């Protein structure tokens, strides 16, 4: 098995469209990329991970790293992407991730047991 060495880069390099390569890549793969990132942040927070790392493209020579302090910012970028694509259902799912973990003002409501009369 051949080992590959990867450089570590910040998430902004591949997730904020700043050049034609990133624009082209996100136009083709943005929905899948941003969806996976939101799901991975959800898992990372649930498992109390300090960061998450992933390879955006199989030919890339870099690993994208998202630090815990940037989770909210990246989730906001995911929402921006899906608003631009008018996929409001996905925006709602990502917003729920944000609320579940990061909004300290929201209390989780527990369901009350319902008694049924026979």
Backbone as a chain_set.jsonl record, in Angstrom:
{"seq": "XXXXXXXXXXXXXXXXXXXXXXXXXXXXXXXXXXXXXXXXXXXXXXXXXXXXXXXXXXXXXXXXXXXXXXXXXXXXXXXXXXXXXXXXXXXXXXXXXXXXXXXXXXXXXXXXXXXXXX", "coords": {"N": [[0.846, -1.174, 0.0], [0.597, 2.153, -0.854], [1.717, 5.07, 0.723], [0.451, 8.317, 1.273], [1.373, 11.707, 1.577], [-0.06, 14.502, 3.155], [-0.876, 17.949, 3.078], [-1.971, 20.224, 5.577], [-4.756, 22.307, 5.534], [-6.702, 25.288, 6.064], [-10.278, 25.453, 6.376], [-11.384, 27.498, 4.841], [-10.076, 27.651, 2.399], [-11.122, 25.758, 0.579], [-13.871, 25.935, 0.87], [-14.901, 28.464, 0.658], [-15.716, 30.251, -2.082], [-13.188, 31.519, -3.839], [-11.627, 31.499, -6.056], [-11.456, 30.458, -9.535], [-11.161, 27.669, -9.736], [-12.136, 26.666, -7.252], [-14.728, 27.712, -7.383], [-15.735, 26.297, -9.633], [-15.496, 23.647, -8.727], [-17.233, 23.678, -6.472], [-19.639, 24.339, -7.731], [-20.208, 21.972, -9.058], [-20.108, 20.024, -7.027], [-20.993, 21.068, -4.639], [-23.463, 20.768, -3.158], [-23.345, 18.119, -2.118], [-20.886, 18.255, -0.734], [-21.248, 20.347, 1.217], [-23.43, 19.31, 2.599], [-22.348, 16.92, 3.665], [-20.368, 18.023, 5.282], [-21.893, 19.431, 7.197], [-23.204, 17.261, 8.43], [-20.969, 15.906, 9.428], [-19.956, 17.788, 11.226], [-22.05, 17.776, 13.028], [-21.748, 15.145, 14.07], [-19.137, 15.397, 15.121], [-19.475, 17.303, 17.155], [-21.279, 15.983, 18.798], [-19.671, 13.878, 19.632], [-17.784, 15.24, 20.973], [-15.405, 16.269, 19.717], [-12.372, 18.021, 19.043], [-11.726, 18.988, 16.584], [-12.314, 18.489, 13.064], [-11.338, 16.63, 10.214], [-10.955, 16.339, 6.686], [-10.825, 15.107, 3.296], [-11.358, 16.958, 0.491], [-11.435, 16.372, -2.222], [-10.554, 13.549, -4.174], [-8.182, 13.792, -5.604], [-6.886, 15.82, -4.364], [-4.195, 17.286, -2.588], [-4.279, 18.027, -0.026], [-5.478, 18.162, 3.342], [-8.431, 19.229, 4.679], [-9.103, 21.101, 7.516], [-11.302, 21.657, 10.163], [-11.62, 23.53, 12.919], [-12.93, 23.301, 16.262], [-13.782, 25.801, 17.212], [-14.624, 26.998, 14.912], [-16.908, 25.731, 14.046], [-19.588, 26.792, 14.115], [-19.368, 28.954, 12.328], [-18.757, 27.613, 9.949], [-21.052, 26.043, 9.669], [-22.833, 28.13, 9.214], [-21.875, 28.951, 6.719], [-22.577, 26.704, 5.256], [-25.365, 26.934, 5.395], [-25.678, 29.345, 3.968], [-24.906, 28.444, 1.438], [-26.963, 26.604, 0.802], [-29.18, 28.278, 0.886], [-28.635, 29.888, -1.292], [-28.972, 27.975, -3.256], [-31.601, 27.576, -2.951], [-32.574, 25.552, -1.327], [-34.328, 25.104, 1.092], [-35.197, 23.272, 2.945], [-32.925, 21.8, 3.638], [-31.493, 23.893, 4.779], [-33.007, 24.294, 7.077], [-32.544, 21.866, 8.415], [-29.792, 22.111, 8.992], [-29.852, 24.4, 10.537], [-31.205, 23.381, 12.715], [-29.244, 21.68, 13.744], [-27.416, 23.593, 14.613], [-28.963, 24.87, 16.608], [-29.417, 22.752, 18.356], [-26.928, 22.194, 19.506], [-25.526, 24.587, 19.975], [-27.046, 26.772, 20.774], [-27.634, 28.086, 23.668], [-29.837, 29.127, 24.895], [-32.071, 27.761, 24.215], [-34.232, 25.391, 25.433], [-34.367, 21.942, 25.722], [-37.235, 20.25, 24.995], [-39.012, 17.827, 26.706], [-40.965, 15.064, 25.908], [-44.199, 14.616, 27.151], [-45.63, 11.931, 28.89], [-48.367, 10.317, 27.563], [-51.493, 9.44, 28.708], [-53.731, 6.948, 27.929], [-57.142, 6.362, 27.675], [-59.002, 3.452, 28.014]], "CA": [[0.0, 0.0, 0.0], [1.377, 3.379, -0.968], [1.317, 6.124, 1.644], [0.445, 9.673, 0.727], [1.517, 12.787, 2.537], [-1.017, 15.572, 2.915], [-0.734, 19.217, 3.779], [-3.17, 20.623, 6.307], [-5.189, 23.657, 5.182], [-7.92, 25.757, 6.714], [-11.502, 25.171, 5.627], [-11.708, 28.595, 3.928], [-9.446, 27.455, 1.09], [-11.967, 24.978, -0.329], [-15.297, 26.11, 1.088], [-15.306, 29.815, 0.286], [-15.302, 30.393, -3.481], [-12.307, 32.67, -4.034], [-10.989, 31.416, -7.374], [-12.264, 29.723, -10.512], [-11.126, 26.236, -9.426], [-13.059, 26.419, -6.148], [-16.077, 27.969, -7.92], [-16.107, 25.181, -10.492], [-15.662, 22.469, -7.89], [-18.45, 23.801, -5.666], [-20.801, 24.281, -8.615], [-20.478, 20.57, -9.367], [-20.169, 19.141, -5.871], [-21.284, 21.831, -3.433], [-24.55, 20.211, -2.352], [-22.84, 16.951, -1.387], [-19.813, 18.674, 0.169], [-21.783, 21.083, 2.351], [-24.269, 18.395, 3.364], [-21.46, 16.046, 4.432], [-19.702, 18.816, 6.313], [-22.864, 19.669, 8.268], [-23.386, 15.998, 9.146], [-19.738, 15.609, 10.162], [-19.908, 18.689, 12.377], [-23.034, 17.221, 13.959], [-21.1, 14.012, 14.735], [-17.98, 15.865, 15.883], [-19.956, 17.954, 18.374], [-21.87, 14.94, 19.642], [-18.572, 13.084, 20.184], [-16.887, 16.191, 21.639], [-14.118, 16.336, 19.005], [-11.82, 19.375, 18.974], [-11.658, 19.39, 15.177], [-12.563, 17.413, 12.121], [-10.502, 16.75, 9.016], [-11.459, 15.555, 5.555], [-10.268, 15.39, 1.972], [-12.464, 17.458, -0.326], [-11.4, 15.727, -3.531], [-9.599, 12.441, -4.14], [-6.906, 14.212, -6.188], [-6.324, 16.922, -3.58], [-3.007, 16.966, -1.789], [-4.448, 18.702, 1.26], [-6.566, 17.792, 4.238], [-9.113, 20.406, 5.204], [-9.34, 20.963, 8.946], [-12.231, 22.608, 10.772], [-11.474, 23.536, 14.372], [-14.176, 23.406, 17.02], [-14.182, 27.205, 17.313], [-15.17, 27.406, 13.618], [-18.075, 24.924, 13.666], [-20.747, 27.657, 13.84], [-19.083, 29.714, 11.103], [-18.87, 26.698, 8.81], [-22.482, 25.737, 9.512], [-23.43, 29.307, 8.565], [-21.501, 28.874, 5.293], [-23.436, 25.655, 4.682], [-26.699, 27.518, 5.226], [-25.587, 30.301, 2.846], [-24.867, 27.672, 0.198], [-28.276, 26.035, 0.506], [-30.083, 29.395, 0.587], [-28.336, 30.253, -2.685], [-29.553, 26.91, -4.09], [-33.021, 27.552, -2.595], [-32.895, 24.284, -0.657], [-34.652, 25.581, 2.431], [-35.32, 22.115, 3.827], [-31.574, 21.538, 4.135], [-31.176, 25.016, 5.674], [-33.685, 24.016, 8.328], [-31.825, 20.772, 9.071], [-28.538, 22.645, 9.509], [-30.218, 25.309, 11.619], [-31.524, 22.536, 13.871], [-27.957, 21.256, 14.311], [-26.896, 24.743, 15.358], [-29.77, 25.076, 17.808], [-29.265, 21.61, 19.257], [-25.653, 22.176, 20.201], [-24.862, 25.855, 20.207], [-27.93, 27.8, 21.311], [-27.812, 27.763, 25.084], [-31.108, 29.669, 25.36], [-33.166, 26.855, 23.87], [-34.338, 24.233, 26.308], [-34.891, 20.758, 25.05], [-38.515, 19.863, 25.582], [-39.231, 16.393, 26.813], [-42.355, 14.694, 25.667], [-44.941, 14.124, 28.307], [-46.294, 10.66, 28.663], [-49.814, 10.45, 27.412], [-52.293, 8.329, 29.215], [-54.879, 6.674, 27.076], [-58.267, 5.678, 28.307], [-59.432, 2.298, 27.213]], "C": [[0.895, 1.242, 0.0], [0.832, 4.44, -0.021], [1.402, 7.469, 0.944], [0.618, 10.666, 1.851], [0.566, 13.912, 2.153], [-0.613, 16.82, 3.686], [-2.045, 19.519, 4.471], [-3.504, 22.059, 5.94], [-6.464, 23.999, 5.936], [-9.117, 25.534, 5.789], [-11.826, 26.249, 4.598], [-11.185, 28.355, 2.514], [-10.374, 26.747, 0.097], [-13.459, 25.25, -0.185], [-15.807, 27.519, 0.828], [-14.802, 30.052, -1.128], [-14.507, 31.671, -3.719], [-11.593, 32.635, -5.378], [-11.821, 30.514, -8.283], [-12.271, 28.223, -10.24], [-12.139, 25.892, -8.334], [-14.496, 26.651, -6.608], [-16.57, 26.787, -8.734], [-16.378, 23.922, -9.673], [-16.966, 22.532, -7.094], [-19.709, 23.788, -6.522], [-21.196, 22.836, -8.904], [-20.789, 19.738, -8.127], [-20.621, 19.81, -4.578], [-22.372, 21.241, -2.558], [-24.055, 19.048, -1.492], [-21.789, 17.351, -0.358], [-20.382, 19.361, 1.402], [-22.711, 20.222, 3.214], [-23.402, 17.497, 4.246], [-20.76, 16.801, 5.562], [-20.651, 19.065, 7.486], [-23.077, 18.401, 9.093], [-22.156, 15.647, 9.97], [-19.554, 16.535, 11.358], [-20.884, 18.205, 13.444], [-22.406, 16.07, 14.751], [-19.941, 14.46, 15.614], [-18.403, 16.521, 17.192], [-20.517, 16.914, 19.335], [-20.791, 14.109, 20.334], [-17.508, 13.937, 20.871], [-15.476, 16.203, 21.034], [-13.669, 17.785, 18.908], [-11.691, 19.892, 17.55], [-12.102, 18.21, 14.331], [-11.746, 17.692, 10.869], [-11.082, 15.871, 7.926], [-10.735, 15.965, 4.286], [-11.441, 15.783, 1.092], [-12.562, 16.695, -1.648], [-10.32, 14.664, -3.511], [-8.229, 12.808, -4.723], [-6.225, 15.328, -5.401], [-5.137, 16.426, -2.765], [-3.092, 17.582, -0.401], [-5.616, 18.118, 2.031], [-7.146, 19.087, 4.796], [-9.434, 20.143, 6.676], [-10.299, 22.061, 9.402], [-12.066, 22.468, 12.281], [-12.815, 23.756, 15.038], [-14.68, 24.846, 17.085], [-14.828, 27.713, 16.014], [-16.431, 26.641, 13.213], [-19.277, 25.798, 13.298], [-20.549, 28.409, 12.535], [-19.25, 28.833, 9.873], [-20.325, 26.287, 8.597], [-23.218, 26.904, 8.867], [-23.089, 29.346, 7.078], [-22.329, 27.811, 4.581], [-24.836, 26.197, 4.424], [-26.703, 28.506, 4.07], [-25.63, 29.569, 1.516], [-26.274, 27.189, -0.169], [-29.344, 27.111, 0.297], [-29.894, 29.806, -0.865], [-28.949, 29.244, -3.655], [-31.05, 26.746, -3.851], [-33.468, 26.203, -2.043], [-33.14, 24.594, 0.821], [-34.855, 24.449, 3.429], [-33.958, 21.781, 4.447], [-31.124, 22.651, 5.079], [-31.777, 24.767, 7.047], [-32.979, 22.908, 9.106], [-30.531, 21.278, 9.714], [-28.807, 23.608, 10.66], [-30.57, 24.527, 12.885], [-30.26, 21.999, 14.535], [-27.386, 22.386, 15.157], [-27.651, 24.93, 16.668], [-29.532, 23.978, 18.833], [-28.0, 21.721, 20.098], [-25.147, 23.54, 20.666], [-25.739, 26.945, 20.794], [-28.282, 27.435, 22.743], [-29.147, 28.259, 25.627], [-32.282, 28.744, 25.097], [-33.129, 25.655, 24.8], [-34.929, 23.085, 25.513], [-36.162, 20.334, 25.767], [-38.622, 18.343, 25.589], [-40.705, 16.124, 26.579], [-42.986, 14.181, 26.948], [-45.594, 12.802, 27.934], [-47.796, 10.894, 28.554], [-50.488, 9.208, 27.958], [-53.503, 8.158, 28.308], [-55.935, 5.925, 27.877], [-58.721, 4.561, 27.386], [-60.92, 2.156, 27.272]], "O": [[1.84, 1.338, 0.783], [-0.375, 4.677, 0.028], [2.298, 7.722, 0.139], [0.078, 10.489, 2.943], [0.406, 14.232, 0.975], [-0.082, 16.748, 4.795], [-3.109, 19.114, 4.004], [-2.646, 22.938, 6.022], [-7.201, 23.12, 6.383], [-8.968, 25.441, 4.571], [-12.471, 25.962, 3.59], [-11.789, 28.81, 1.542], [-10.408, 27.094, -1.083], [-14.241, 24.833, -1.04], [-17.016, 27.742, 0.783], [-13.593, 30.056, -1.36], [-15.07, 32.763, -3.793], [-11.014, 33.637, -5.795], [-12.78, 29.885, -7.835], [-13.28, 27.562, -10.484], [-12.908, 24.941, -8.473], [-15.388, 25.874, -6.265], [-17.696, 26.325, -8.547], [-17.365, 23.221, -9.898], [-17.716, 21.557, -7.047], [-20.743, 23.28, -6.088], [-22.382, 22.516, -8.986], [-21.638, 18.847, -8.172], [-20.627, 19.172, -3.525], [-22.228, 21.211, -1.336], [-24.315, 18.999, -0.29], [-21.796, 16.846, 0.765], [-20.033, 18.994, 2.524], [-22.763, 20.396, 4.432], [-23.683, 17.331, 5.433], [-20.586, 16.274, 6.66], [-20.254, 18.923, 8.642], [-23.124, 18.463, 10.322], [-22.281, 15.145, 11.087], [-19.048, 16.109, 12.396], [-20.568, 18.226, 14.633], [-22.523, 16.029, 15.975], [-19.776, 13.961, 16.727], [-17.762, 16.319, 18.224], [-20.259, 16.961, 20.538], [-20.964, 13.685, 21.477], [-16.469, 13.432, 21.296], [-14.482, 16.151, 21.758], [-14.492, 18.68, 18.712], [-11.561, 21.096, 17.333], [-12.247, 17.089, 14.817], [-11.498, 18.844, 10.515], [-11.629, 14.801, 8.195], [-10.118, 17.027, 4.214], [-12.407, 15.031, 0.962], [-13.661, 16.412, -2.126], [-9.273, 14.859, -2.893], [-7.224, 12.194, -4.366], [-5.111, 15.734, -5.734], [-5.105, 15.279, -2.317], [-2.094, 17.652, 0.316], [-6.6, 17.649, 1.458], [-6.419, 19.93, 5.322], [-9.968, 19.091, 7.028], [-10.128, 23.235, 9.071], [-12.34, 21.41, 12.848], [-13.728, 24.329, 14.445], [-15.887, 25.079, 17.019], [-15.502, 28.744, 16.02], [-16.97, 26.885, 12.133], [-19.917, 25.564, 12.273], [-21.47, 28.492, 11.722], [-19.82, 29.262, 8.869], [-20.779, 26.193, 7.456], [-24.126, 26.696, 8.063], [-23.926, 29.734, 6.264], [-22.735, 27.999, 3.434], [-25.422, 25.951, 3.37], [-27.637, 28.508, 3.268], [-26.298, 30.005, 0.578], [-26.717, 27.347, -1.307], [-30.322, 26.868, -0.409], [-30.865, 30.043, -1.584], [-29.391, 29.611, -4.743], [-31.695, 25.893, -4.461], [-34.599, 25.771, -2.265], [-32.28, 24.376, 1.674], [-34.7, 24.651, 4.633], [-33.865, 21.511, 5.644], [-30.447, 22.384, 6.072], [-31.128, 25.003, 8.065], [-32.834, 23.003, 10.325], [-30.213, 20.915, 10.847], [-28.069, 23.625, 11.644], [-30.266, 24.965, 13.995], [-30.209, 21.876, 15.759], [-26.929, 22.165, 16.278], [-27.04, 25.128, 17.718], [-29.455, 24.242, 20.033], [-28.008, 21.374, 21.279], [-24.415, 23.627, 21.653], [-25.22, 27.955, 21.269], [-29.129, 26.576, 22.989], [-29.553, 27.851, 26.715], [-33.356, 28.909, 25.675], [-32.102, 24.988, 24.93], [-35.869, 23.255, 24.737], [-36.168, 20.091, 26.974], [-38.35, 17.678, 24.589], [-41.571, 16.884, 27.012], [-42.388, 13.422, 27.71], [-46.044, 12.601, 26.806], [-48.395, 11.593, 29.372], [-50.081, 8.079, 27.684], [-54.196, 9.119, 27.974], [-55.649, 4.998, 28.635], [-58.809, 4.71, 26.167], [-61.478, 1.243, 26.662]]}, "num_chains": 1, "name": "protein.A"}
